[in-house]
Amino acid sequence: MKLIVADLTDLNGEEDALQYFPAARRAEIVRFQRADDRARSTVAEAILRLEIMQSLSLSSDRIDIRRGERGKPYLAGFPHFCFNASHAGGIAVCAFDDAPVGVDVEKIRPIDFRSIAARCFSERERAELCGGISAFFRVWTAKESAVKQRGGSLANDLKRLDTAGDPSFDGAPLACAIRSYRLRYGEKTLLPAEEEGEYMLSVCSARSEHTMSAIFYTASEILKEFAARSSRSPHGDSV
């Protein structure tokens, strides 16, 4: 499994990158009212498309991203190229594997986490909250990564999914494994979930065991490389 992490605090080149997205995807992004939401989505999309071009030697016009019946995105024609993206605060991440994968990153911040847990967590998950806000975000990102890994609705599936111990859905075991990590500003490494750090990150893989390879970039590096590579291939509007 490969994880690409982009630091959004160094952000330059959004417009150059955006012009190479398909028209429909550009329209989705520019509809975001907040500039930071547009920026995060642009960087996450650039990470995904750059990795596809580099890993599969595809030109921009051959990238055909669709959504399955559960709403999970996939790359048409490449069933073993699996991916998922998430962004929060100053971080955008994409996970890549040859089996279904889900990823979620959250900035750890003060919230009324016990009332959220009462609505969305299983009894076993709520028992883990003695660790406070950090434990809440570990469970939350684990649950969201699992929903995204299998495809589905966060609103409908979150409480039906139990990540305490072996993951299960409506009591039935799920064939997946969840790993959680911390991210700390200025450190280009995945830290154990128990350590201090501004972000919590969880990855859910269809594999029971997986080796994680994490690569760290600035957003500007990603956007510059994506725009440069895209300019040498057919324009994204043809997708």
N, C-alpha and C positions, 0 to 999 in steps of 0.2 A: 504494500500500500504506500502511496505517495501523498504527502500533505504539503501544499504550498500556502505559505502565510505571507501576507502583504501588510506592511506598516503604512497606514493611511495618513500619518502625520507628515509624510513627504509626498505631496500630491501635486503633480503637474502633468499636463498633457491629456486631460479628459476629453476635450473636444476633438483632438487629433485621433484618439482611439474610437470615440463614439461614431465617427463617420463611417467606420468599417463594419459596424454592426448591421444586421438586416434591418430594414425599415420598421418592421413590426416590433422588434426588440428595442430599437431606439425610442419608438413612441411610448413603450411601457416605461422606460427609464425617465424620459423627460416629463412624464405625468406626475412623478413624485414632486410634492410641493417643497420639501426640504432639500437644500443643496447637499447636505451630508448624506442623505439617502440616495440621491442621484450619484454621488461620488462612489459610495460603497458598491452600489449595483454595477456601475461602470467598471470598476476594478475587478470585481468578482467575475463578470462576464469576460473581461480581457484575459484573466488568468485561465479560465476554461478554454477559450478559443485558442489561445497561444499554446497551451498544452496539447490540444488536439492537433494543431498544425505541426508541432514539433514531434509528437509521439507517433502520429499516423501518417505524416508527410502529406497531409491534405491541404489543398489550397482553400482560401476563404470561401469560394463559391460552392465547395463540396460539403461544407459543414451544415448538416441538417439536424437541428435539435428539435425534438418533438416531446410530447407528454403522453404517458401511458394512461390506461383507464383509471388508475388511482392518482393521477396527477403528477407522477414522478417523471422528471425529464430524462431523456435518453438520446443517444446519438444514433440516428437511423443508419442501418447497414453495418453497425459495429456493436453487436450485442455484448461483447466481452470488454468493451471500454465503458466502465461505470464511473460515475462522478456525482458529486454533490457539493453545494456551496453554502456558506453562511457568512454573515458579517455583523459586527456590532462595534459601536464606539470607533476606535481607531484601528480596527483589525478587520481584514477580509481573509477568508480561508476557503480553499477548495481541496477536496479529497478525491483521489483517483485510485481505482482498483480494477481487477478483472472479474469482480463479483459485486453484487449490490452493496452500496455503501451510503451511509448518512453521516452528516457532520453538523454540529451546532457549537457556536461560540457565543458567550455572553460576557459582558462587562459586569464585574461584581460591584453592586451598588446597594445602598440601603433601600429595602422595600418591606412591605408587610408580608413576609414570606410564609408565615404560619397560616394566614387566611387563604393564600393561594394553594398551599399544600393540602389544606382541609378539603378543597374543591377538586384538586387534580391528582393527588398522590394516593397510592395504596397505603393500607395500614402499615405494611412493612417498610415502605419508603418513608413514611412519617416518623417511624421509629429511628431513622438515621439522622434526624434533624437536631440531635443533641450537639452536633458540630456547628450549629448556628447558620449564618448566612452562606458561608462557603459550602457547607453540606447541602444546603438547598440548591445552590447553583450547580453543584455536581450532579444531583439527582435530576434537576430540570434539564440540563444539557444532555444527560444520558437518555432521558425519555424522548426529547425532541429528536435527537440523532436516530433513535430507534424508529420513531414514526416516519422520519424521512427515508430511512434505509428501506423500509418495506413499502413505502408509498401509502398515502392516506390523508385523513383530515386531522389536523392538530386538535381542533375543537371536539371532534367525535372520538378520537382514539387515545387521547392523552391519559385519561383515567383508566381505560381498559388495559393499559400497558403497565406492567410491573417490572422495574429494573433492579429491585433488591434481590441479590443473589443471581441465579440464572434468569435471564429475561423471559417473560411470558406475556401472552395476550389473551384476555378472557380466560386465564388459568391454563392455557395450553402453551407448552414450551415453544420458544422461538429459536430457530437455528441461526443464532448470531452471537457476536461477542462485542462488548462495549468497553472501551478504554477511555479514561478521563485524564486530562493534563491541565497544568496551569501555564499561563504565559505571563511574562513579566517584561515591562517596558525596558528596552535597551538590551535584552538578552535574546539571542537568536538560538533558542533551544526550547524543547518541550520539558517542562518540569513536572515532578510528581504532583498529583492533585492535592496532596496534603501540604505542599509548600505555599509560601506567600506569593501572590501575584495578582495583577489587576484583572485578568481574564480567566474564565474556566472554559475548557474545550473538551468536547466528547466526540468520539468517533465510533460508529456502529458498523461492523462488517459482517457479511454473510459467513465469513470464515471464523471458526472457533479460535484459531490462532493466526496472528498476522504480525509481520515485521513492519514497523513504521519508519518511513524515511521522510524527514521534514526538511523543507527548503525555505529559507527566509529571504524576502526581497522588500524593497521599498515599493510603494505604489508607482512612483515615477519610473522606476526601472521596468516594471511590468508594462506600463502603458507605452513607454518608449519602444520597447522591444516588440510589443504587439503591433503598434502602428507601422514600424519599419518593416516587419515581416508581411503584414497585410498589404502594404503599398506595392509589394513585389508580386502579389497574387491578384486574381480578379476581385472586383469590388464587392463588399458584403451585401449590397442591395440586390444582387442576383440570387441570393439564397432564398 
